[in-house]
Amino acid sequence: MPAKDELARRRYEKLVDRLESLMRASLKPRYRGYHGQLILSSGDLEEMGELNNARPAAREAGRRLSWQPKAHVVDARLFVYDEGEVPRDISELAARDAADSVDAALRRGE
């Protein structure tokens, strides 16, 4: 039985490492590590294999990045985001970026 526990622990650590890598890659450098988020589809989750460990592994991966992580599963998708306090200058920059994106979409008629 201990060998099975060790194997499960290693799989879990590998999942945490993979999620941390995906979260790190999703960060925008201009936000200096803030406004982190990751959305994984059901296909992504199935590919990773450990569906029952996805939420706790995502929270652990987020903590490694100094996030205050929240993880939710909705319609077989995993949403992970940083709920930590964001400095005002980064928050204003992100708000301008969001407004620019909405404006561009409206101009394209989307």
C-alpha positions in Angstrom: 0.0 0.0 0.0 2.8 2.6 0.7 4.0 2.2 -2.8 0.6 3.2 -4.1 0.5 6.2 -1.8 4.0 7.2 -3.1 2.9 6.9 -6.7 -0.3 9.0 -6.0 1.8 11.6 -4.3 4.2 11.8 -7.3 1.3 12.0 -9.7 -0.2 14.8 -7.7 3.1 16.7 -7.6 3.5 16.4 -11.3 -0.1 17.8 -11.8 0.8 20.7 -9.5 4.0 21.4 -11.5 2.1 21.2 -14.8 -0.7 23.6 -13.5 1.9 26.0 -12.1 3.7 26.1 -15.5 0.4 26.8 -17.3 -0.5 29.5 -14.8 2.9 31.1 -15.1 2.6 31.1 -18.9 -0.8 32.8 -18.7 0.5 35.8 -16.8 0.9 39.0 -18.7 4.3 40.6 -17.9 2.9 44.1 -17.9 0.7 43.1 -15.0 3.8 42.1 -12.9 2.3 38.8 -11.8 -1.1 40.1 -10.9 -4.5 39.3 -12.5 -3.5 35.6 -12.9 -6.1 33.2 -14.3 -6.3 29.9 -15.9 -9.2 28.2 -17.6 -9.0 24.5 -18.5 -11.6 22.7 -20.7 -12.9 19.3 -19.9 -10.5 17.9 -22.6 -7.5 19.6 -20.9 -8.6 18.1 -17.6 -9.1 14.6 -19.1 -5.7 14.8 -20.6 -4.1 15.5 -17.2 -5.9 12.5 -15.8 -6.3 13.4 -12.2 -9.8 15.1 -12.3 -10.5 14.6 -8.6 -7.2 16.3 -7.7 -7.5 19.2 -10.1 -8.9 21.8 -7.7 -6.6 21.2 -4.8 -3.6 20.9 -7.2 -4.6 24.2 -8.9 -4.8 26.0 -5.5 -1.4 24.6 -4.5 0.1 25.7 -7.8 -1.4 29.2 -7.4 0.1 29.5 -3.9 3.5 28.7 -5.3 3.0 31.8 -7.5 2.0 33.9 -4.5 -1.6 34.0 -5.6 -4.5 33.9 -3.3 -6.1 31.2 -5.6 -9.7 30.3 -6.0 -10.6 27.3 -8.1 -14.1 26.4 -9.4 -15.3 23.6 -11.7 -18.2 24.8 -13.9 -19.6 22.6 -16.7 -16.6 20.4 -16.7 -14.2 23.4 -16.9 -11.7 24.4 -14.3 -11.5 28.1 -13.5 -8.5 29.3 -11.4 -7.8 32.9 -10.6 -5.9 35.0 -8.2 -8.2 36.8 -5.7 -5.4 38.7 -4.1 -5.3 42.5 -3.8 -4.0 44.2 -6.9 -2.0 47.5 -6.8 -4.0 50.5 -8.2 -1.7 51.1 -11.2 -2.0 47.5 -12.3 -5.8 47.5 -11.8 -6.1 50.7 -13.8 -3.9 49.2 -16.6 -6.0 46.0 -16.7 -9.2 48.1 -16.8 -7.9 50.1 -19.8 -6.9 46.9 -21.6 -10.3 45.4 -21.0 -12.0 48.6 -22.3 -9.8 48.6 -25.4 -10.6 45.0 -26.1 -14.3 45.6 -25.8 -14.1 48.7 -28.0 -12.1 46.8 -30.6 -14.7 44.0 -30.6 -17.5 46.4 -31.0 -15.8 48.1 -33.9 -15.4 44.7 -35.6 -19.0 44.0 -35.1 -18.5 41.0 -32.9 
